[in-house]
Amino acid sequence: MTTLPSETGPAGRDRSLGQRLFARYGSTAILSVVLLVVVGWIGILGWVVTRLFG
C-alpha cells in the first residue's frame, strides 16, 4: 500500500514557515526550552532555600 503525498500532509512550498522551522529545529528547541525551565526552577528553589536557612 502506497501513501499519496496529499495524505502525508503539506510538502514543500505548501508548508508554513513555522512548520518548516519546527521540522528542522523542533527537537533541539524543545530540549533547549526544557533545559532552561529545569535550570530556572533549580535556581528559584536554591534561592528560596538560601533565604529560608541562610
Secondary structure as the mmCIF struct_conf table of DSSP 4:
data_model
#
loop_
_struct_conf.conf_type_id
_struct_conf.id
_struct_conf.beg_label_comp_id
_struct_conf.beg_label_asym_id
_struct_conf.beg_label_seq_id
_struct_conf.end_label_comp_id
_struct_conf.end_label_asym_id
_struct_conf.end_label_seq_id
HELX_RH_3T_P HELX_RH_3T_P1 PRO A 5 GLU A 7
BEND BEND1 THR A 8 THR A 8
HELX_RH_3T_P HELX_RH_3T_P2 GLY A 12 ASP A 14
BEND BEND2 ARG A 15 ARG A 15
HELX_RH_AL_P HELX_RH_AL_P1 LEU A 17 PHE A 53
#
